[in-house]
Amino acid sequence: MRRWPPDEPHVGQTALCACTVPAMAITDRRDARVERTVAKVLDAVHRLLRAEGLGSVTFGRVSKETGVSRTTLYRHWSSPSELISEAWARVAPSNRVPHTDDLADDLIGLFVGVRDVVESSTMRRSLPALLVAAQRDPVISAVHARFVQDRRAPIIERLQVAIADGQISPDADAELLVDLLSGPIFYRQLLRRARTSDADVRAIVSSVLASVRVGR
C-alpha cells in the first residue's frame, strides 16, 4: 500500500508528490486562511533556522512545530528544499543603497547593514550548511544564486553611477569592488568566526575606495 504523504526527502533529494498547487481561492476569507497558514509555517522555519540550523527543517518537524499537516505542506512546497528556499529568501531584505553626494557614507551605511545580517543568529547557524547544500541541491542552488545576484545588483548600480559621476576611476571594475567590499565581512564570519565592527566597515570602505580614487 502506498503511504501518504510519501516519506519526506532530506535536503538535497527531489521530492515526488502527486499533489498539485491548489486552484485560486474563491473567497477572500479562504485566501486569508491560506496566507495565515503560509506565514505560520515560514515563521516556524525562521525559528528553526535561527535556533538549530538548516538540518532541522523537515516536513515532519515543521508539522510538529506548527500543527500544519504534512499533506498541507506538500500542497504548497514540493520538498523541504523549496520551503527552505522561500524562507531563506525572506531572511535578508534586498539591499537599498542611498544615492547621496557622499559615496563613502552610502557604502558604509549599506555594509553595516550587510554585517548585521551576516552576523545574525540565523545566518551564523544556517549559512555554512546552505553553501554546502547549494552544491548538490538544484533548488537551493538556484535560490542561492538569485539571492546573491539580487543583493549585488543595487551596489553595482551605485558604483556605476559613481564612475559616471567621476567619483571613482573610470576604469574601476564595479563587480570586483563589490567583492572587495563584501569579502572581508563574510571571511571574518565564516572562516575566522570574528565580528566586524563599525570601525572595521569604515576601514574596509575607505581602503577599497582609495584604490580607485581619481588621480591617485
Contacts in CASP RR format, 6 or more apart in sequence:
PFRMAT RR
TARGET T0000
AUTHOR 0000-0000-0000
METHOD contacts of the structure
MODEL  1
MRRWPPDEPHVGQTALCACTVPAMAITDRRDARVERTVAKVLDAVHRLLR
AEGLGSVTFGRVSKETGVSRTTLYRHWSSPSELISEAWARVAPSNRVPHT
DDLADDLIGLFVGVRDVVESSTMRRSLPALLVAAQRDPVISAVHARFVQD
RRAPIIERLQVAIADGQISPDADAELLVDLLSGPIFYRQLLRRARTSDAD
VRAIVSSVLASVRVGR
4 71 0 8 1.000
5 17 0 8 1.000
5 59 0 8 1.000
5 70 0 8 1.000
5 71 0 8 1.000
5 74 0 8 1.000
6 15 0 8 1.000
6 16 0 8 1.000
6 17 0 8 1.000
8 15 0 8 1.000
8 58 0 8 1.000
8 59 0 8 1.000
8 60 0 8 1.000
8 70 0 8 1.000
8 79 0 8 1.000
8 80 0 8 1.000
9 15 0 8 1.000
9 79 0 8 1.000
9 80 0 8 1.000
9 81 0 8 1.000
10 58 0 8 1.000
10 80 0 8 1.000
11 54 0 8 1.000
11 55 0 8 1.000
11 57 0 8 1.000
11 80 0 8 1.000
11 81 0 8 1.000
11 84 0 8 1.000
11 133 0 8 1.000
11 137 0 8 1.000
11 140 0 8 1.000
12 81 0 8 1.000
12 133 0 8 1.000
12 136 0 8 1.000
12 137 0 8 1.000
12 139 0 8 1.000
12 140 0 8 1.000
13 79 0 8 1.000
14 79 0 8 1.000
15 74 0 8 1.000
15 78 0 8 1.000
15 79 0 8 1.000
15 80 0 8 1.000
15 81 0 8 1.000
17 74 0 8 1.000
17 78 0 8 1.000
17 79 0 8 1.000
19 71 0 8 1.000
19 74 0 8 1.000
19 75 0 8 1.000
19 78 0 8 1.000
21 75 0 8 1.000
21 76 0 8 1.000
22 34 0 8 1.000
22 75 0 8 1.000
25 31 0 8 1.000
25 33 0 8 1.000
25 34 0 8 1.000
37 68 0 8 1.000
37 72 0 8 1.000
37 76 0 8 1.000
38 76 0 8 1.000
40 66 0 8 1.000
40 68 0 8 1.000
41 62 0 8 1.000
41 66 0 8 1.000
41 68 0 8 1.000
41 73 0 8 1.000
41 76 0 8 1.000
41 83 0 8 1.000
42 86 0 8 1.000
42 87 0 8 1.000
42 90 0 8 1.000
44 62 0 8 1.000
44 65 0 8 1.000
44 66 0 8 1.000
45 57 0 8 1.000
45 62 0 8 1.000
45 83 0 8 1.000
45 84 0 8 1.000
45 87 0 8 1.000
46 87 0 8 1.000
46 90 0 8 1.000
46 91 0 8 1.000
46 122 0 8 1.000
47 65 0 8 1.000
48 56 0 8 1.000
48 57 0 8 1.000
48 61 0 8 1.000
48 62 0 8 1.000
48 65 0 8 1.000
49 56 0 8 1.000
49 57 0 8 1.000
49 84 0 8 1.000
49 87 0 8 1.000
49 88 0 8 1.000
49 91 0 8 1.000
49 122 0 8 1.000
49 125 0 8 1.000
49 126 0 8 1.000
50 120 0 8 1.000
50 121 0 8 1.000
50 122 0 8 1.000
50 125 0 8 1.000
50 126 0 8 1.000
51 121 0 8 1.000
51 125 0 8 1.000
52 125 0 8 1.000
53 125 0 8 1.000
53 126 0 8 1.000
53 129 0 8 1.000
54 84 0 8 1.000
54 125 0 8 1.000
54 126 0 8 1.000
54 129 0 8 1.000
54 130 0 8 1.000
54 133 0 8 1.000
55 129 0 8 1.000
57 80 0 8 1.000
57 83 0 8 1.000
57 84 0 8 1.000
57 87 0 8 1.000
58 80 0 8 1.000
59 70 0 8 1.000
59 73 0 8 1.000
59 74 0 8 1.000
59 80 0 8 1.000
59 83 0 8 1.000
60 70 0 8 1.000
62 68 0 8 1.000
62 73 0 8 1.000
62 80 0 8 1.000
62 83 0 8 1.000
63 69 0 8 1.000
63 70 0 8 1.000
63 73 0 8 1.000
73 83 0 8 1.000
76 83 0 8 1.000
77 83 0 8 1.000
77 86 0 8 1.000
79 139 0 8 1.000
81 133 0 8 1.000
81 137 0 8 1.000
81 139 0 8 1.000
81 140 0 8 1.000
82 139 0 8 1.000
84 133 0 8 1.000
84 140 0 8 1.000
85 139 0 8 1.000
85 140 0 8 1.000
85 142 0 8 1.000
85 143 0 8 1.000
88 126 0 8 1.000
88 130 0 8 1.000
88 143 0 8 1.000
88 147 0 8 1.000
89 143 0 8 1.000
89 146 0 8 1.000
89 147 0 8 1.000
91 117 0 8 1.000
91 120 0 8 1.000
91 122 0 8 1.000
91 123 0 8 1.000
91 126 0 8 1.000
92 117 0 8 1.000
92 123 0 8 1.000
92 147 0 8 1.000
92 151 0 8 1.000
94 150 0 8 1.000
94 151 0 8 1.000
94 154 0 8 1.000
95 110 0 8 1.000
95 114 0 8 1.000
95 151 0 8 1.000
95 154 0 8 1.000
95 155 0 8 1.000
96 154 0 8 1.000
97 106 0 8 1.000
97 107 0 8 1.000
97 110 0 8 1.000
97 154 0 8 1.000
97 155 0 8 1.000
97 157 0 8 1.000
97 158 0 8 1.000
98 105 0 8 1.000
98 106 0 8 1.000
98 109 0 8 1.000
98 110 0 8 1.000
99 106 0 8 1.000
99 158 0 8 1.000
99 161 0 8 1.000
100 106 0 8 1.000
103 158 0 8 1.000
103 162 0 8 1.000
103 167 0 8 1.000
103 168 0 8 1.000
103 209 0 8 1.000
104 205 0 8 1.000
104 206 0 8 1.000
104 209 0 8 1.000
106 158 0 8 1.000
107 155 0 8 1.000
107 158 0 8 1.000
107 181 0 8 1.000
107 205 0 8 1.000
107 209 0 8 1.000
108 201 0 8 1.000
108 202 0 8 1.000
108 205 0 8 1.000
109 201 0 8 1.000
110 155 0 8 1.000
111 181 0 8 1.000
111 182 0 8 1.000
111 185 0 8 1.000
111 201 0 8 1.000
111 204 0 8 1.000
111 205 0 8 1.000
112 198 0 8 1.000
112 201 0 8 1.000
114 182 0 8 1.000
114 185 0 8 1.000
115 185 0 8 1.000
115 196 0 8 1.000
115 201 0 8 1.000
117 123 0 8 1.000
118 127 0 8 1.000
118 185 0 8 1.000
118 186 0 8 1.000
118 189 0 8 1.000
118 196 0 8 1.000
119 189 0 8 1.000
119 195 0 8 1.000
119 196 0 8 1.000
123 189 0 8 1.000
124 189 0 8 1.000
127 189 0 8 1.000
127 190 0 8 1.000
128 190 0 8 1.000
130 140 0 8 1.000
130 144 0 8 1.000
131 144 0 8 1.000
133 140 0 8 1.000
134 140 0 8 1.000
134 141 0 8 1.000
134 144 0 8 1.000
134 145 0 8 1.000
135 141 0 8 1.000
152 175 0 8 1.000
152 178 0 8 1.000
155 178 0 8 1.000
155 181 0 8 1.000
156 174 0 8 1.000
156 175 0 8 1.000
156 178 0 8 1.000
159 168 0 8 1.000
159 172 0 8 1.000
159 174 0 8 1.000
159 177 0 8 1.000
159 178 0 8 1.000
160 174 0 8 1.000
162 168 0 8 1.000
163 169 0 8 1.000
163 170 0 8 1.000
163 172 0 8 1.000
163 174 0 8 1.000
166 214 0 8 1.000
167 214 0 8 1.000
168 209 0 8 1.000
168 212 0 8 1.000
168 213 0 8 1.000
168 214 0 8 1.000
169 212 0 8 1.000
169 213 0 8 1.000
169 214 0 8 1.000
169 215 0 8 1.000
169 216 0 8 1.000
172 212 0 8 1.000
177 208 0 8 1.000
177 212 0 8 1.000
180 208 0 8 1.000
180 211 0 8 1.000
181 204 0 8 1.000
181 205 0 8 1.000
181 208 0 8 1.000
184 196 0 8 1.000
184 200 0 8 1.000
184 204 0 8 1.000
185 196 0 8 1.000
185 201 0 8 1.000
185 204 0 8 1.000
188 194 0 8 1.000
188 195 0 8 1.000
188 196 0 8 1.000
188 200 0 8 1.000
189 195 0 8 1.000
189 196 0 8 1.000
210 216 0 8 1.000
END
